[in-house]
Amino acid sequence: MQTIGAFQAKTHFSALLEKVEKGEHIIITKHGHPVAKLVPTGASDREQSKQVIERIKAFSKKHTLGKLDWKVLRDEGRR
């Protein structure tokens, strides 16, 4: 992942977009602090979806309902 200052990003924006198009992620900094991230549009959505799915899987392995039936709990909540 490349890091670049805001002034350089403005100056070389077209070149940065070409890199992002090829799949690179670029962090833009202002006074040395990260303020923005350039990522390919499709990659961001897929990456985020994969992370959420992995977190859900990890959560479901650690947390169970024991002997409770989720359908009974659902129906009780509807009353």
Secondary structure, 3 states (H helix, E strand, C coil): CEEEEHHHHHHCHHHHHHHHHCCCCEEEEECCEEEEEECCHHHHHHHHHHHHHHHHHHHHHHCCCCCCCHHHHHHHHCC
